[in-house]
Amino acid sequence: GIETAEQLQYLREKGVDSLQGYYFARPMPLAELLKYLPDKQQSNKGLF
C-alpha cells in the first residue's frame, strides 16, 4: 500500500490508476467506509 506522497507520485508516473494504502486512509469498518468514499471521490477526482 501507498504510505508517502513520493510513492504515490512514482506509481502515478508509471500509469498505475488503482491505489490504496495508509496514505489515503487507515483501515475502517464498512459503515464508516461507505460514508468516507463519496466525499473522497468528489474531492480527489481521478485519484480513485
C-alpha positions in Angstrom: 0.0 0.0 0.0 1.0 3.6 -0.5 2.2 5.4 2.6 4.0 8.5 1.2 3.5 11.2 -1.4 6.7 10.0 -3.1 5.2 6.5 -3.6 2.0 8.0 -5.0 3.9 10.2 -7.4 6.1 7.3 -8.6 3.2 5.0 -9.2 1.1 7.6 -11.0 4.1 8.3 -13.3 4.1 4.6 -14.1 0.5 4.8 -15.1 -1.0 3.0 -12.1 -4.6 4.2 -11.5 -5.8 1.8 -8.8 -4.2 2.8 -5.5 -4.8 2.1 -1.8 -2.9 2.4 1.4 -2.4 4.4 4.7 -1.6 7.5 2.6 -5.3 7.8 1.8 -6.9 6.3 4.9 -6.5 3.8 7.7 -8.5 0.6 7.8 -12.1 1.2 8.9 -15.4 -0.6 9.3 -17.6 -0.9 6.3 -20.2 1.5 7.5 -17.5 4.2 8.0 -16.0 3.4 4.6 -19.4 3.9 2.9 -19.6 7.4 4.4 -16.0 8.2 3.6 -15.8 7.2 -0.1 -18.4 9.6 -1.6 -16.6 12.6 0.0 -13.2 11.5 -1.1 -14.2 10.7 -4.7 -15.6 14.2 -5.1 -12.6 15.9 -3.6 -10.0 13.8 -5.3 -11.4 13.4 -8.9 -9.1 11.0 -10.7 -7.3 9.8 -7.6 -9.5 6.8 -7.1 
